[in-house]
Amino acid sequence: MKILALGELEKGDLRFFKPLDGHDITWFNTIKTRPHAFAWKESRQLIAALKGEEYDLILCGRHAHIKTMGLLRKGLSETVRKVKYPKSFGPSLIVQYARSTPCAVLDMGDLPLVDHHTFPLLQNGVRYFKRELPVNPLNAFLYTSPAFKSRQGIAEGAGPHLHKLRPISIGVDDAPWDEDLTTLPKTADLFYAGNIQGHPIRERGVARLRALADQGLRVDIPKERLDFETFQKRLAAAHLVWSPEGMGWECYRHYEAALAGSVPVMNRPGIQRHQPLQEGVHGLFYDPSVFGELERVVLQGLADKERLKKISRTARNFVLQHHTHQALARHILAETQAAHPIQS
């Protein structure tokens, strides 16, 4: 399959596809284009790629935009400044020059919104994979444009395209997890490492966990930032790993805990999920709005270590099957081909 990948490639949405074998992928890294220039060169390169190559699929990340200087508000005449010059090129060029090629979008951002820049790709594409996809998908468009200020406006403008939306997990790179850490001895009851400041759900939770530590629970909350290898081993050394949401519900720690042979303890999600971790099967869940529930879930979980072992084994296998970057890339390609059969 010949694929054109457009967006931020180094650390962005499309990194899933970097290690993917068996496909001819052309990478167009828009994040490295000049943010304060007219970007004519980059635009011509993209047009040439869209017109001159026969691609089976176009993959777009959130940043599938060749940024321009907009209207160059300083130093130009009033006439020039009134010229309607596009602020970004990517989506409009794809819509214009790639009408017959199926397009799929991968949106791994924290915001539970479909950005107005990428909405044309939803309109003209076949699938839009979104990490933080609201349970009510109409809410993903609320106030993202003047037309989407009411339920009726969203239903009329976005409603015909809702069937293209799909949830996707944040996933985890399986390469750093080649070593089996599940045999390491458990020296802690619960582990948590992550930013706390500015996250009320985490601030409240850490206070409750420290109260459990005062009662004798072995709670491991490092004060310093850990290097990744140490982080992995501390995950593996704990029966439970607290994994509350941050700016979005999806969190690497959900899946890293499972790969380390521990059981993630997560707050209940408010989003649609791809191949979701299930309560009591792949992890433990609590309602942060119920006072004392985090402590109850933790103590009940620790009361049955054999059950935790079973959950951790099931969760690890499940994550390896569905939530590694390669597994997610294969899922995206399969979903897109199901919606628009590709002759490869």
C-alpha positions in Angstrom: 0.0 0.0 0.0 1.3 3.5 -0.9 0.7 6.0 1.8 1.2 9.7 2.1 1.6 10.7 5.7 1.1 14.4 6.4 1.7 16.1 9.8 4.1 16.1 12.7 6.1 13.0 12.4 8.8 13.1 15.1 6.7 13.2 18.3 3.3 13.8 16.8 0.2 11.8 15.9 1.7 9.8 13.1 4.6 8.3 15.0 2.5 5.1 15.2 3.3 4.4 11.6 7.1 4.9 11.8 7.9 1.2 12.6 5.2 -0.2 10.3 6.5 -2.7 7.9 5.1 -3.8 4.5 3.9 -0.4 3.3 5.5 2.3 1.1 5.1 5.4 3.1 6.1 9.0 2.0 6.6 11.3 4.9 5.7 15.0 4.6 6.7 16.6 7.9 4.7 19.9 8.0 5.9 20.8 11.5 9.4 21.5 10.1 8.1 24.0 7.5 8.7 27.6 8.1 6.1 29.0 10.5 6.7 32.7 9.5 6.9 32.5 5.7 4.4 32.3 2.9 5.4 28.6 2.5 5.0 28.7 -1.3 7.8 26.1 -1.7 6.2 23.7 0.8 2.8 24.2 -0.8 4.1 23.4 -4.3 5.9 20.3 -3.0 2.6 19.0 -1.4 0.7 19.8 -4.6 3.2 17.9 -6.7 3.0 14.9 -4.3 -0.7 14.9 -4.4 -0.9 15.3 -8.2 2.1 13.3 -9.3 1.8 10.1 -7.2 -0.8 7.5 -7.1 -1.4 7.0 -3.3 -3.7 4.4 -1.9 -4.2 6.4 1.3 -3.5 9.8 2.8 -2.9 9.9 6.6 -3.1 13.2 8.4 -2.2 14.2 11.9 -3.6 17.1 13.8 -0.8 19.3 12.5 -1.4 18.6 8.8 -1.0 22.3 8.1 1.7 24.2 6.2 1.6 27.3 8.3 1.8 30.7 6.6 2.2 34.2 7.7 -1.5 34.9 7.1 -2.0 38.6 6.1 1.5 40.0 7.0 -0.3 42.7 9.0 2.8 45.0 9.4 4.5 46.9 6.6 1.9 46.2 3.9 -0.6 48.4 2.2 -4.2 48.3 3.3 -5.1 46.7 -0.1 -2.6 43.9 0.3 -3.7 43.3 3.9 -7.3 42.8 2.8 -6.3 39.9 0.5 -7.8 36.7 1.8 -4.6 34.6 2.2 -4.9 31.2 3.8 -3.3 30.7 7.2 -2.6 27.1 6.5 -2.5 25.0 3.4 -2.6 21.3 4.2 -6.3 20.4 4.5 -7.5 22.7 1.6 -4.9 21.2 -0.7 -5.8 17.7 0.1 -9.5 18.4 -0.5 -8.7 20.1 -3.8 -6.1 17.8 -5.3 -6.8 14.4 -3.7 -10.5 13.9 -4.3 -10.2 10.3 -5.3 -7.7 9.2 -2.6 -9.2 8.1 0.7 -8.0 10.2 3.7 -7.9 9.3 7.4 -7.1 11.7 10.2 -5.4 10.7 13.5 -6.1 13.3 16.3 -4.1 12.5 19.4 -4.6 15.8 21.1 -5.8 16.5 24.7 -8.8 18.6 23.6 -12.1 16.8 23.2 -12.8 18.9 20.1 -12.5 18.5 16.4 -10.4 21.6 15.4 -12.0 23.8 12.7 -8.8 23.5 10.6 -9.2 19.7 10.3 -13.0 19.7 9.9 -12.7 19.8 6.1 -10.8 16.5 6.3 -13.6 15.0 8.3 -16.0 16.2 5.7 -14.0 14.8 2.8 -12.3 11.9 4.6 -13.4 8.4 5.3 -12.3 8.0 9.0 -11.4 10.4 11.8 -9.7 8.7 14.7 -9.8 10.8 17.9 -8.2 10.1 21.2 -10.5 12.2 23.4 -13.8 11.5 21.7 -16.8 12.6 23.8 -19.5 10.1 24.6 -21.8 12.4 22.8 -19.8 13.1 19.6 -21.8 16.3 18.9 -20.0 17.9 21.8 -16.7 17.6 19.9 -17.8 20.4 17.6 -19.3 22.8 20.2 -18.2 26.4 19.6 -15.4 25.3 17.2 -16.9 27.6 14.5 -19.6 30.3 14.3 -22.0 27.8 12.8 -21.6 25.4 15.7 -23.0 27.5 18.6 -26.2 25.4 18.9 -27.2 21.8 18.9 -29.2 22.4 15.7 -26.2 24.0 14.0 -23.9 21.2 15.0 -26.4 18.5 14.0 -26.9 20.1 10.6 -23.2 20.8 9.9 -21.4 17.9 11.6 -24.2 15.3 11.9 -23.8 13.8 8.4 -20.1 13.0 9.3 -20.4 11.6 12.8 -20.3 8.0 11.4 -16.7 8.6 10.4 -15.5 9.3 14.0 -13.7 6.5 15.8 -12.1 6.4 19.2 -8.4 5.6 19.5 -6.1 5.0 22.5 -3.0 6.9 23.2 -1.1 3.6 22.9 2.4 2.7 24.0 5.6 2.0 22.2 6.3 -1.7 22.7 10.0 -1.5 21.9 11.1 -0.3 25.4 9.1 -3.2 26.9 11.0 -6.1 25.3 12.3 -7.1 28.7 9.8 -9.1 30.8 9.5 -7.2 34.1 6.6 -9.3 35.4 8.8 -11.6 37.4 10.3 -8.8 39.6 9.4 -9.0 43.3 6.6 -6.7 44.5 8.1 -4.3 47.1 5.3 -1.7 47.1 1.5 -1.9 47.4 0.9 1.1 45.1 3.1 3.3 42.9 2.4 6.7 41.4 4.8 9.0 39.5 3.5 12.1 37.6 2.8 15.8 37.7 0.4 16.8 40.4 0.4 20.6 40.4 -2.5 22.1 38.5 -4.4 18.8 38.3 -7.1 18.8 41.1 -8.0 15.2 40.6 -4.4 14.2 41.2 -3.9 16.6 44.1 -6.9 15.2 46.0 -5.9 11.6 45.1 -2.3 12.0 46.3 -3.5 13.3 49.7 -5.7 10.3 50.1 -2.9 7.9 49.1 -0.5 9.5 51.6 -3.2 9.0 54.3 -3.2 5.3 53.4 0.6 5.3 53.7 0.3 6.7 57.2 -1.9 3.7 58.0 0.9 1.3 56.9 0.3 0.8 53.2 3.5 0.7 51.1 2.9 3.7 48.9 5.7 4.6 46.5 5.4 8.3 45.3 8.9 9.5 44.3 9.6 13.2 44.8 12.1 13.4 41.9 11.7 12.7 38.2 12.7 9.2 37.3 14.6 8.1 34.3 12.5 5.7 32.1 14.3 2.5 33.1 13.9 3.3 36.8 10.3 4.2 36.2 9.6 0.8 34.5 11.1 -1.1 37.4 9.2 0.9 40.0 6.0 0.2 38.0 6.8 -3.5 38.0 7.6 -3.6 41.7 4.1 -2.4 42.7 0.9 -4.4 42.9 -1.1 -1.4 41.9 -0.3 1.7 39.9 -2.5 4.8 40.3 -3.2 6.2 36.9 -5.6 9.3 37.1 -6.4 11.3 34.0 -4.4 14.5 33.2 -5.5 17.0 30.5 -7.3 14.1 28.8 -8.5 10.7 30.2 -6.1 8.7 28.0 -2.8 8.2 29.6 0.4 6.3 28.8 0.5 5.0 32.4 -2.7 3.0 31.9 -0.9 0.8 29.4 2.6 1.0 30.8 1.4 -0.3 34.1 -0.1 -3.3 32.4 3.0 -4.1 30.4 5.1 -3.9 33.6 2.9 -6.6 35.2 1.0 -4.3 37.6 -2.7 -3.4 37.8 -3.7 0.2 36.8 -6.1 2.0 39.1 -8.0 4.5 36.9 -10.8 7.0 37.4 -13.9 6.2 35.4 -13.7 7.6 31.8 -16.0 10.2 30.2 -15.0 9.4 26.6 -15.5 6.7 24.0 -12.6 4.2 24.0 -11.0 1.9 21.5 -10.7 -1.7 22.9 -11.3 -0.4 26.4 -9.6 -1.7 29.5 -12.5 -3.3 31.4 -13.2 -3.1 35.1 -12.0 -6.1 37.1 -10.5 -7.7 33.9 -7.7 -5.3 32.9 -7.7 -2.9 35.8 -9.5 -1.2 38.6 -11.7 1.9 38.4 -13.0 4.4 40.9 -15.3 7.4 40.8 -13.3 10.5 42.0 -16.5 12.3 42.9 -17.3 9.8 45.6 -15.4 10.5 48.8 -13.4 7.5 50.0 -13.9 5.4 46.8 -10.2 5.6 45.8 -9.2 4.2 49.1 -11.9 1.5 49.0 -10.9 0.3 45.6 -7.2 0.2 46.5 -7.8 -1.7 49.8 -10.2 -4.2 48.2 -7.8 -4.8 45.4 -4.9 -5.4 47.7 -6.9 -7.8 49.8 -6.8 -10.4 47.0 -3.3 -10.6 45.5 -4.1 -13.7 43.4 -6.9 -11.8 41.7 -4.4 -9.0 41.0 -2.0 -11.4 39.4 -4.7 -12.7 37.1 -5.8 -9.1 36.1 -2.2 -8.1 35.4 -1.6 -11.1 33.2 -4.8 -10.5 31.2 -4.1 -6.8 31.0 -0.6 -7.3 29.7 -1.7 -9.6 26.9 -4.6 -7.3 26.0 -2.3 -4.2 25.7 0.2 -6.1 23.6 -2.6 -7.2 21.3 -4.5 -4.0 20.9 -2.6 -0.9 22.3 1.0 -1.0 21.0 1.8 1.6 18.3 2.0 -1.1 15.6 -1.3 -2.7 16.7 -3.0 0.7 16.5 -1.5 1.5 13.1 -2.8 -1.8 11.8 -6.2 -1.1 13.3 -6.3 2.3 11.6 -5.4 0.9 8.2 -8.0 -1.9 8.6 -10.8 0.5 9.6 -10.0 2.8 6.8 -9.9 0.0 4.2 -13.2 -1.3 5.5 -14.7 2.1 4.9 -13.0 2.6 1.5 -11.6 -0.7 0.0 -8.1 -0.1 -1.2 -6.6 -2.0 -4.2 -3.1 -2.7 -3.0 
